[in-house]
Amino acid sequence: MTMYGADPEQLSALGSTLSRQIDVLAQLTGTVDAAVGGTVWQGPARERFVEEWNGSFKQALSRLNEAFEAAGRDCVARADELRRVMGVG
């Protein structure tokens, strides 16, 4: 028999795991910002990296953060709805 659906507890745990990644990405961003700001480094390579970091890299991390947040909320909401439909608290 093929299962269709999800285990509410596992789905809720997945949602929590995805949501926690928001903090991980924020920490990563802060760590790289501090490292770049605290490193003596001059020249075109630094300028390119800083431009990319402050532009496309941070934008990509921000989009990933938004995706984790939305997916985490969705998983938790689906788990709650499954519990409701199944009549379990």
ROVEXKE-221208 format. One record per atom (N, C-alpha, C): residue in one letter; x, y, z; atom name; residue number from 1. Coordinates in steps of 0.02 Angstrom, whole numbers. Layout:
BEGIN
NUPA type     px     py     pz atom seq
NUPA    a      X      Y      Z   CA NUM
...
//
This chain:
BEGIN
NUPA type     px     py     pz atom seq
NUPA    m     42    -59      0    N   1
NUPA    m      0      0      0   CA   1
NUPA    m     44     62      0    C   1
NUPA    t     29    109    -43    N   2
NUPA    t     67    170    -48   CA   2
NUPA    t     38    222     -1    C   2
NUPA    m     83    255     35    N   3
NUPA    m     61    308     81   CA   3
NUPA    m     54    373     42    C   3
NUPA    y      1    409     57    N   4
NUPA    y     -9    476     29   CA   4
NUPA    y    -23    521     87    C   4
NUPA    g     18    571     97    N   5
NUPA    g      9    616    154   CA   5
NUPA    g     74    621    192    C   5
NUPA    a     69    631    256    N   6
NUPA    a    128    640    297   CA   6
NUPA    a    112    624    370    C   6
NUPA    d    164    607    406    N   7
NUPA    d    158    600    479   CA   7
NUPA    d    160    670    508    C   7
NUPA    p    108    690    544    N   8
NUPA    p    105    760    569   CA   8
NUPA    p    165    779    612    C   8
NUPA    e    188    733    654    N   9
NUPA    e    244    749    698   CA   9
NUPA    e    308    759    658    C   9
NUPA    q    320    716    609    N  10
NUPA    q    379    723    567   CA  10
NUPA    q    375    786    524    C  10
NUPA    l    317    800    499    N  11
NUPA    l    308    860    458   CA  11
NUPA    l    318    923    499    C  11
NUPA    s    293    923    560    N  12
NUPA    s    303    980    605   CA  12
NUPA    s    377    988    622    C  12
NUPA    a    411    931    634    N  13
NUPA    a    483    934    648   CA  13
NUPA    a    522    961    589    C  13
NUPA    l    502    942    528    N  14
NUPA    l    534    968    468   CA  14
NUPA    l    525   1044    465    C  14
NUPA    g    464   1066    479    N  15
NUPA    g    450   1138    479   CA  15
NUPA    g    494   1176    528    C  15
NUPA    s    502   1147    587    N  16
NUPA    s    545   1179    638   CA  16
NUPA    s    618   1180    615    C  16
NUPA    t    640   1125    585    N  17
NUPA    t    709   1121    560   CA  17
NUPA    t    721   1174    507    C  17
NUPA    l    675   1181    461    N  18
NUPA    l    682   1232    409   CA  18
NUPA    l    683   1302    439    C  18
NUPA    s    639   1314    487    N  19
NUPA    s    636   1380    518   CA  19
NUPA    s    701   1397    555    C  19
NUPA    r    732   1347    586    N  20
NUPA    r    794   1359    622   CA  20
NUPA    r    851   1379    576    C  20
NUPA    q    846   1362    513    N  21
NUPA    q    899   1379    466   CA  21
NUPA    q    903   1454    454    C  21
NUPA    i    849   1489    469    N  22
NUPA    i    849   1562    463   CA  22
NUPA    i    902   1591    509    C  22
NUPA    d    906   1565    570    N  23
NUPA    d    957   1589    618   CA  23
NUPA    d   1027   1570    595    C  23
NUPA    v   1034   1510    566    N  24
NUPA    v   1098   1488    541   CA  24
NUPA    v   1123   1535    485    C  24
NUPA    l   1079   1553    440    N  25
NUPA    l   1098   1598    385   CA  25
NUPA    l   1114   1668    411    C  25
NUPA    a   1076   1691    460    N  26
NUPA    a   1091   1757    489   CA  26
NUPA    a   1159   1756    523    C  26
NUPA    q   1175   1701    558    N  27
NUPA    q   1240   1695    590   CA  27
NUPA    q   1296   1692    537    C  27
NUPA    l   1284   1656    484    N  28
NUPA    l   1333   1651    429   CA  28
NUPA    l   1347   1720    400    C  28
NUPA    t   1294   1757    386    N  29
NUPA    t   1302   1824    358   CA  29
NUPA    t   1342   1869    405    C  29
NUPA    g   1325   1866    469    N  30
NUPA    g   1361   1907    518   CA  30
NUPA    g   1434   1887    524    C  30
NUPA    t   1447   1822    521    N  31
NUPA    t   1516   1798    526   CA  31
NUPA    t   1557   1821    467    C  31
NUPA    v   1530   1815    407    N  32
NUPA    v   1567   1837    347   CA  32
NUPA    v   1575   1913    348    C  32
NUPA    d   1524   1950    366    N  33
NUPA    d   1530   2023    370   CA  33
NUPA    d   1587   2042    418    C  33
NUPA    a   1589   2011    476    N  34
NUPA    a   1641   2027    525   CA  34
NUPA    a   1710   2007    500    C  34
NUPA    a   1714   1949    468    N  35
NUPA    a   1779   1926    443   CA  35
NUPA    a   1805   1971    388    C  35
NUPA    v   1762   1990    342    N  36
NUPA    v   1783   2035    288   CA  36
NUPA    v   1801   2103    316    C  36
NUPA    g   1760   2128    361    N  37
NUPA    g   1774   2194    391   CA  37
NUPA    g   1837   2195    433    C  37
NUPA    g   1855   2138    462    N  38
NUPA    g   1914   2135    505   CA  38
NUPA    g   1977   2110    471    C  38
NUPA    t   1975   2101    406    N  39
NUPA    t   2032   2076    369   CA  39
NUPA    t   2066   2133    331    C  39
NUPA    v   2132   2140    342    N  40
NUPA    v   2170   2189    304   CA  40
NUPA    v   2180   2159    234    C  40
NUPA    w   2147   2190    187    N  41
NUPA    w   2149   2163    119   CA  41
NUPA    w   2131   2220     72    C  41
NUPA    q   2176   2237     28    N  42
NUPA    q   2166   2291    -20   CA  42
NUPA    q   2174   2264    -90    C  42
NUPA    g   2141   2296   -136    N  43
NUPA    g   2151   2279   -206   CA  43
NUPA    g   2088   2259   -241    C  43
NUPA    p   2094   2246   -306    N  44
NUPA    p   2035   2231   -347   CA  44
NUPA    p   2000   2166   -327    C  44
NUPA    a   2037   2116   -304    N  45
NUPA    a   2005   2053   -283   CA  45
NUPA    a   1959   2065   -224    C  45
NUPA    r   1982   2106   -176    N  46
NUPA    r   1940   2122   -118   CA  46
NUPA    r   1878   2160   -140    C  46
NUPA    e   1889   2209   -182    N  47
NUPA    e   1833   2250   -205   CA  47
NUPA    e   1781   2207   -242    C  47
NUPA    r   1804   2161   -283    N  48
NUPA    r   1758   2116   -318   CA  48
NUPA    r   1720   2072   -269    C  48
NUPA    f   1757   2043   -221    N  49
NUPA    f   1724   2000   -173   CA  49
NUPA    f   1672   2039   -132    C  49
NUPA    v   1691   2096   -106    N  50
NUPA    v   1646   2136    -65   CA  50
NUPA    v   1584   2156   -105    C  50
NUPA    e   1595   2175   -168    N  51
NUPA    e   1538   2193   -211   CA  51
NUPA    e   1491   2133   -221    C  51
NUPA    e   1520   2075   -234    N  52
NUPA    e   1479   2015   -244   CA  52
NUPA    e   1446   1994   -178    C  52
NUPA    w   1484   1997   -123    N  53
NUPA    w   1456   1979    -58   CA  53
NUPA    w   1397   2023    -40    C  53
NUPA    n   1406   2088    -47    N  54
NUPA    n   1353   2135    -29   CA  54
NUPA    n   1296   2136    -80    C  54
NUPA    g   1309   2108   -138    N  55
NUPA    g   1258   2107   -191   CA  55
NUPA    g   1228   2038   -198    C  55
NUPA    s   1253   2001   -245    N  56
NUPA    s   1221   1937   -264   CA  56
NUPA    s   1224   1884   -209    C  56
NUPA    f   1279   1881   -171    N  57
NUPA    f   1284   1829   -120   CA  57
NUPA    f   1232   1840    -65    C  57
NUPA    k   1229   1901    -39    N  58
NUPA    k   1181   1915     15   CA  58
NUPA    k   1109   1909    -11    C  58
NUPA    q   1098   1929    -74    N  59
NUPA    q   1031   1923   -102   CA  59
NUPA    q   1010   1850   -107    C  59
NUPA    a   1057   1807   -127    N  60
NUPA    a   1042   1736   -131   CA  60
NUPA    a   1027   1707    -62    C  60
NUPA    l   1066   1727    -13    N  61
NUPA    l   1054   1703     56   CA  61
NUPA    l    986   1729     82    C  61
NUPA    s    970   1790     64    N  62
NUPA    s    905   1818     84   CA  62
NUPA    s    847   1779     53    C  62
NUPA    r    854   1763    -12    N  63
NUPA    r    801   1723    -45   CA  63
NUPA    r    796   1654    -13    C  63
NUPA    l    853   1624      3    N  64
NUPA    l    853   1559     36   CA  64
NUPA    l    820   1564    104    C  64
NUPA    n    834   1617    140    N  65
NUPA    n    803   1629    205   CA  65
NUPA    n    727   1633    198    C  65
NUPA    e    704   1670    149    N  66
NUPA    e    632   1678    137   CA  66
NUPA    e    601   1610    119    C  66
NUPA    a    637   1570     79    N  67
NUPA    a    611   1504     60   CA  67
NUPA    a    607   1458    120    C  67
NUPA    f    658   1458    163    N  68
NUPA    f    656   1417    224   CA  68
NUPA    f    598   1439    269    C  68
NUPA    e    590   1504    276    N  69
NUPA    e    536   1530    319   CA  69
NUPA    e    468   1508    293    C  69
NUPA    a    456   1517    228    N  70
NUPA    a    392   1498    199   CA  70
NUPA    a    380   1423    202    C  70
NUPA    a    431   1384    186    N  71
NUPA    a    424   1311    187   CA  71
NUPA    a    413   1286    259    C  71
NUPA    g    448   1316    306    N  72
NUPA    g    440   1297    376   CA  72
NUPA    g    369   1311    401    C  72
NUPA    r    344   1370    385    N  73
NUPA    r    276   1387    405   CA  73
NUPA    r    226   1340    372    C  73
NUPA    d    237   1325    308    N  74
NUPA    d    192   1282    271   CA  74
NUPA    d    190   1211    301    C  74
NUPA    c    248   1185    317    N  75
NUPA    c    251   1118    347   CA  75
NUPA    c    214   1115    414    C  75
NUPA    v    224   1165    456    N  76
NUPA    v    191   1167    521   CA  76
NUPA    v    115   1174    511    C  76
NUPA    a     94   1217    465    N  77
NUPA    a     23   1226    452   CA  77
NUPA    a     -9   1162    426    C  77
NUPA    r     26   1128    381    N  78
NUPA    r      0   1064    354   CA  78
NUPA    r     -4   1011    409    C  78
NUPA    a     45   1010    452    N  79
NUPA    a     44    962    507   CA  79
NUPA    a    -15    976    553    C  79
NUPA    d    -26   1040    568    N  80
NUPA    d    -83   1058    611   CA  80
NUPA    d   -149   1038    578    C  80
NUPA    e   -154   1049    512    N  81
NUPA    e   -215   1031    476   CA  81
NUPA    e   -224    955    475    C  81
NUPA    l   -171    918    466    N  82
NUPA    l   -176    845    469   CA  82
NUPA    l   -201    821    537    C  82
NUPA    r   -173    851    590    N  83
NUPA    r   -196    833    658   CA  83
NUPA    r   -270    847    666    C  83
NUPA    r   -291    905    640    N  84
NUPA    r   -361    924    646   CA  84
NUPA    r   -406    874    610    C  84
NUPA    v   -387    858    548    N  85
NUPA    v   -427    811    507   CA  85
NUPA    v   -428    741    539    C  85
NUPA    m   -371    722    568    N  86
NUPA    m   -366    656    598   CA  86
NUPA    m   -398    653    667    C  86
NUPA    g   -414    713    694    N  87
NUPA    g   -445    715    760   CA  87
NUPA    g   -397    703    817    C  87
NUPA    v   -333    719    806    N  88
NUPA    v   -283    711    859   CA  88
NUPA    v   -258    780    879    C  88
NUPA    g   -242    786    944    N  89
NUPA    g   -220    849    970   CA  89
NUPA    g   -149    858    963    C  89
//
